[in-house]
């Protein structure tokens, strides 16, 4: 089973990145709104540096990078480590970044839901996890709606604007996914089951 590829939501599409996406990636990594809300995937750099980063990313066997589109426009990126050497198969969402000009339009929810359909229904993973800054209200709302629960917290991990912010560690097991979305949002027949 190949990792990555195209994932379609109702309003968004996650696809393999192309070189033309790299200028937007660099712009987002430099945007202070993005840097405040989430950890960035590399620092801003020249286009040649980003091309090298994309080549290095392509070599990673278990880490997949997607560009997120809506209405034919590039609006974000998602990066996840898939599989697990220890324990049941899992996904760890390392980065989920939207262009700040596209915030509060429902694209984050749609792309996150589509990505988790891929994790749980197509890849048949048993859990997913990620970390969010405690003041990332929109990200925490999406995580809660998906079925994530907090399992840990790093106190005062991030320093900015004269204050410290906690980091929230979240996990979702397969069962909450099936309970919430198994009948309404399932696009794929779960791996190993008959139609």
C-alpha positions as CSV (number, residue, x, y, z in Angstrom):
1,X,0.0,0.0,0.0
2,X,1.5,3.3,-1.1
3,X,1.7,6.2,1.4
4,X,0.6,9.7,0.4
5,X,-1.2,10.4,-2.9
6,X,-4.3,12.4,-3.2
7,X,-6.9,12.8,-0.4
8,X,-10.1,14.5,-1.2
9,X,-12.3,16.3,1.3
10,X,-15.6,18.0,0.5
11,X,-14.0,21.4,0.1
12,X,-10.2,20.6,0.1
13,X,-7.7,18.3,-1.6
14,X,-4.5,17.1,-0.1
15,X,-2.0,16.3,-2.9
16,X,1.7,15.7,-3.5
17,X,3.7,19.0,-3.3
18,X,5.2,20.5,-6.5
19,X,8.0,23.0,-6.9
20,X,5.6,25.8,-7.4
21,X,4.3,25.3,-3.8
22,X,7.7,26.1,-2.2
23,X,7.4,29.9,-2.3
24,X,4.1,29.7,-0.4
25,X,5.7,27.3,2.1
26,X,8.5,29.8,2.7
27,X,6.1,32.7,3.1
28,X,4.0,30.7,5.7
29,X,7.1,29.8,7.7
30,X,8.0,33.5,7.9
31,X,4.5,34.6,8.8
32,X,4.3,35.5,12.5
33,X,0.7,34.4,12.8
34,X,1.7,30.9,11.7
35,X,4.8,30.8,13.9
36,X,2.6,31.8,16.9
37,X,0.0,29.2,16.2
38,X,2.2,26.2,15.3
39,X,5.6,24.8,15.0
40,X,7.0,25.6,11.5
41,X,8.4,23.1,9.0
42,X,11.9,24.6,8.5
43,X,12.8,28.2,8.6
44,X,12.1,30.7,5.7
45,X,14.8,30.3,3.0
46,X,15.7,30.9,-0.7
47,X,13.9,28.8,-3.3
48,X,17.0,26.6,-4.0
49,X,17.1,25.7,-0.3
50,X,13.4,24.8,-0.3
51,X,14.0,22.6,-3.4
52,X,16.7,20.7,-1.5
53,X,14.4,20.4,1.5
54,X,11.7,18.9,-0.7
55,X,14.2,16.4,-2.2
56,X,15.2,15.4,1.4
57,X,11.5,15.0,2.4
58,X,10.9,12.7,-0.6
59,X,13.6,10.3,0.7
60,X,11.8,9.8,4.0
61,X,10.0,6.5,3.8
62,X,7.4,7.0,6.6
63,X,6.9,10.7,6.5
64,X,4.5,12.1,4.0
65,X,4.0,15.8,3.0
66,X,0.8,17.0,1.4
67,X,-0.1,20.4,-0.1
68,X,-3.6,21.4,0.7
69,X,-5.8,23.0,-2.0
70,X,-9.2,24.6,-2.0
71,X,-10.9,25.9,-5.1
72,X,-7.7,25.2,-7.1
73,X,-5.6,27.4,-4.8
74,X,-2.8,26.3,-2.5
75,X,-3.9,27.1,1.1
76,X,-1.7,24.9,3.4
77,X,0.4,21.9,4.1
78,X,0.2,18.8,6.2
79,X,3.0,16.5,7.2
80,X,2.7,13.2,9.0
81,X,4.8,10.3,10.2
82,X,3.0,7.0,9.4
83,X,3.4,3.6,10.8
84,X,5.0,2.6,14.1
85,X,7.9,0.5,15.0
86,X,6.6,0.0,18.6
87,X,3.0,-0.7,19.3
88,X,0.0,-0.7,16.9
89,X,0.2,1.1,13.6
90,X,-0.2,4.9,14.1
91,X,0.1,8.3,12.6
92,X,1.8,11.3,14.2
93,X,0.7,14.6,12.6
94,X,3.8,16.7,12.7
95,X,2.6,19.8,10.9
96,X,-0.8,21.1,9.8
97,X,-0.5,24.7,8.6
98,X,-3.0,26.8,6.7
99,X,-2.4,30.2,5.1
100,X,-3.6,32.8,7.6
101,X,-5.6,34.5,4.9
102,X,-7.7,31.2,4.7
103,X,-8.3,30.9,8.4
104,X,-11.9,30.7,9.7
105,X,-13.3,29.5,6.5
106,X,-13.8,25.8,7.4
107,X,-10.9,24.5,5.3
108,X,-8.9,23.3,8.4
109,X,-11.8,21.1,9.5
110,X,-12.4,19.7,6.1
111,X,-8.8,18.9,5.4
112,X,-8.3,17.4,8.9
113,X,-11.4,15.2,8.5
114,X,-10.2,14.0,5.1
115,X,-6.7,13.3,6.4
116,X,-8.1,11.2,9.3
117,X,-10.4,9.2,7.0
118,X,-7.2,8.3,5.2
119,X,-5.4,7.4,8.5
120,X,-8.2,5.3,10.0
121,X,-10.3,4.0,7.1
122,X,-7.8,3.6,4.3
123,X,-4.5,2.8,6.1
124,X,-6.4,1.1,9.0
125,X,-4.2,2.8,11.6
126,X,-5.1,2.2,15.3
127,X,-4.3,5.7,16.7
128,X,-3.2,9.2,15.8
129,X,-1.5,11.8,17.8
130,X,-0.1,15.3,17.6
131,X,0.8,18.3,19.8
132,X,-0.7,21.8,19.8
133,X,0.0,25.0,21.6
134,X,-2.5,25.5,24.4
135,X,-3.7,28.8,23.0
136,X,-4.3,27.5,19.5
137,X,-8.1,27.5,20.0
138,X,-9.0,26.7,16.5
139,X,-6.7,23.7,16.4
140,X,-7.9,22.4,19.7
141,X,-11.5,22.8,18.6
142,X,-10.9,20.7,15.5
143,X,-9.0,18.1,17.5
144,X,-11.9,17.8,20.0
145,X,-14.5,17.5,17.2
146,X,-12.4,14.7,15.6
147,X,-12.3,12.8,18.9
148,X,-8.8,13.6,20.3
149,X,-8.2,13.6,24.0
150,X,-5.4,15.2,26.0
151,X,-3.0,12.7,27.5
152,X,-0.2,15.1,28.6
153,X,0.8,18.7,28.8
154,X,4.2,20.4,28.7
155,X,4.0,23.3,31.0
156,X,5.4,26.6,29.7
157,X,7.1,25.1,26.7
158,X,6.8,28.0,24.3
159,X,8.0,31.6,25.1
160,X,6.6,34.5,23.1
161,X,5.4,38.0,23.6
162,X,6.7,38.1,27.2
163,X,4.8,34.9,28.4
164,X,5.0,31.2,28.3
165,X,2.4,28.9,26.7
166,X,1.8,25.2,27.4
167,X,1.9,22.5,24.8
168,X,-1.0,20.0,24.7
169,X,-0.3,16.4,23.7
170,X,-3.3,14.7,22.1
171,X,-4.1,11.2,21.0
172,X,-7.1,9.5,19.4
173,X,-7.6,5.8,19.3
174,X,-9.4,4.0,16.5
175,X,-12.6,3.4,18.5
176,X,-13.6,7.1,19.0
177,X,-13.1,7.6,15.2
178,X,-15.4,4.7,14.4
179,X,-18.0,5.8,16.8
180,X,-18.1,9.4,15.6
181,X,-17.5,9.0,11.8
182,X,-17.8,5.3,10.9
183,X,-21.3,5.7,9.4
184,X,-21.4,9.3,8.2
185,X,-17.9,10.2,6.9
186,X,-16.4,7.0,5.8
187,X,-15.2,7.2,2.2
188,X,-13.1,4.1,2.2
189,X,-14.1,0.6,3.3
190,X,-11.9,-0.2,6.2
191,X,-8.9,-2.3,5.1
192,X,-9.5,-6.0,5.4
193,X,-13.3,-5.9,5.5
194,X,-15.6,-7.0,2.8
195,X,-18.0,-4.7,1.1
